[in-house]
Amino acid sequence: MVGIIETVTNFAIYLIENLGYWGVFIGMTLESACIPLPSEVIMPLSGFVVYRGEMSLLGITIVGAVGNLIGSWIAYFVGLKGGRPFLEKYGKYVLISPKKLDMAHEWFDKYGHEAVLISRVLPIIRTFISLPAGIAEMDLKKFSIYTFVGSLPWCFVLGYIGFMLGPNWNIIEEYFHYMDIVVVIAVVILAVYLVHKYWRDY
């Protein structure tokens, strides 16, 4: 597992240090197309490059969100054209397990189209939510808006963390699981607030 993480990290470093904004775009596109290249590495590293004065925080945020959108379109159309049987047959080649599909499906079924927006700040689910959205033939315009808007805060926060950490940006790898917990708690609080607001207004 350590070897895989190191390989992925080195690939992300190569992309961004050699291609700049294009590297951010390619990395985030691959991640959202269900290729195992975590944004938790890409965006903090991009933030470090911002720290060095070679890119801007706004720039990496927008480019990262656009990459997320393009990659999500790819996954969406795979789900739309191939369906669940196709993904179960061929998904294993890009580490899409039935368990991950089930998790994304449960979120989509439980929260509807809003799951596409909310899940963009949830590790794992954010990567695979596009597949059930495509299978369910979600309206592409709404899918695109939710995906882009939901990706902006995720890209900004991770990029900002990398910027603040400076040359120690890679320390974030040690805290992936803690970040997941914090994000999940934040989303739960947001969901409770929205439900409370809905029932109060209703």
Secondary structure as UniProt FT lines:
FT   HELIX           2..19
FT   HELIX           21..32
FT   TURN            33..34
FT   HELIX           39..51
FT   TURN            52..53
FT   HELIX           57..90
FT   HELIX           91..94
FT   HELIX           98..111
FT   TURN            112..113
FT   HELIX           114..118
FT   HELIX           119..121
FT   TURN            123..124
FT   HELIX           125..128
FT   HELIX           130..135
FT   TURN            136..137
FT   HELIX           140..165
FT   HELIX           166..175
FT   HELIX           176..201
//
